[in-house]
Amino acid sequence: MDLDDAQDWAWCDSQFAAIETYVKTQQIPHGMICDWPEWYTAPYVGLWAVENPEDPGFVGHWILAGDSTGAQPQPVPFDHLSATDLPEPRDAMAAFAHKWTTLAAAANKGIAWQGSPELSGDLAAKAKQLSRQAQLLALWAADDELWDLD
């Protein structure tokens, strides 16, 4: 789905409100929440930086957020990771892919997880969905054309 600039902006703007709510609900320590994703493909998913309150100007957490509008039948779940060892958005994308691959493999063995990402419903179906999404995140992380290489 190709969005024009206005639709693109509107999607990112609506996602920002959902990011703010997620950060507060998850009680993620934060300073400023960046009002535009570091990376995104609207209307599906965005990767957002959240400032470290103990080190202003630097990323403290990465938030991966799927569409919050309800338009997607199987939206990417919201999740977060500390940015301690993930200085770049691309590093964070790869880390989410690894985390989700591990969670999906455990879920396929009937092992549920606690915390983020929060998924409800049939564990096997959610594991399959999370595994597919992890594969896509890994492809995106590996694609040089999607990242600004200085």
URGIGI-V467367 format. One record per residue. N is the residue number from 0. RES is the residue in one small letter. PSI is psi in radians with two decimals (NA if undefined). Layout:
N RES PSI
N RES PSI
//
This chain:
0 m 2.14
1 d 2.24
2 l 2.58
3 d 3.03
4 d -0.69
5 a -0.72
6 q -0.69
7 d -0.88
8 w -0.79
9 a -0.69
10 w -0.84
11 c -0.68
12 d -0.75
13 s -0.58
14 q -0.62
15 f -0.75
16 a -0.69
17 a -0.63
18 i -0.81
19 e -0.80
20 t -0.77
21 y -0.83
22 v -0.75
23 k -0.78
24 t -0.71
25 q -0.07
26 q 0.82
27 i 2.14
28 p 2.32
29 h 2.72
30 g -2.15
31 m 2.47
32 i 2.08
33 c 2.37
34 d 0.11
35 w 2.42
36 p 2.62
37 e -0.51
38 w 2.49
39 y 2.80
40 t 1.71
41 a 2.50
42 p 0.80
43 y -0.88
44 v 2.62
45 g 2.68
46 l 2.09
47 w 2.52
48 a 2.40
49 v 2.19
50 e 2.50
51 n 2.08
52 p -0.39
53 e -0.17
54 d 1.23
55 p 2.45
56 g -0.14
57 f 2.63
58 v 2.30
59 g -0.60
60 h 2.66
61 w 2.38
62 i 2.17
63 l 2.18
64 a 2.16
65 g 3.09
66 d 2.21
67 s 0.06
68 t -0.27
69 g 0.07
70 a -0.42
71 q 2.30
72 p -0.54
73 q 1.28
74 p 2.63
75 v 2.32
76 p 2.81
77 f 2.47
78 d 2.84
79 h 2.66
80 l 2.57
81 s 2.50
82 a 0.14
83 t -0.87
84 d 0.31
85 l 1.32
86 p -0.41
87 e 2.63
88 p -0.68
89 r -0.69
90 d -0.73
91 a -0.76
92 m -0.79
93 a -0.66
94 a -0.69
95 f -0.74
96 a -0.78
97 h -0.80
98 k -0.82
99 w -0.61
100 t -0.76
101 t -0.79
102 l -0.74
103 a -0.69
104 a -0.73
105 a -0.74
106 a -0.59
107 n -0.35
108 k 0.11
109 g 0.18
110 i 1.94
111 a 2.79
112 w 2.76
113 q 2.60
114 g -2.59
115 s 2.43
116 p 2.52
117 e 2.08
118 l 2.47
119 s 2.81
120 g -2.77
121 d 2.02
122 l -0.75
123 a -0.76
124 a -0.71
125 k -0.65
126 a -0.75
127 k -0.78
128 q -0.79
129 l -0.66
130 s -0.77
131 r -0.73
132 q -0.65
133 a -0.70
134 q -0.71
135 l -0.74
136 l -0.73
137 a -0.72
138 l -0.78
139 w -0.76
140 a -0.59
141 a -0.22
142 d 1.81
143 d -0.54
144 e -0.33
145 l -0.11
146 w 2.46
147 d 1.82
148 l 1.92
149 d NA
//
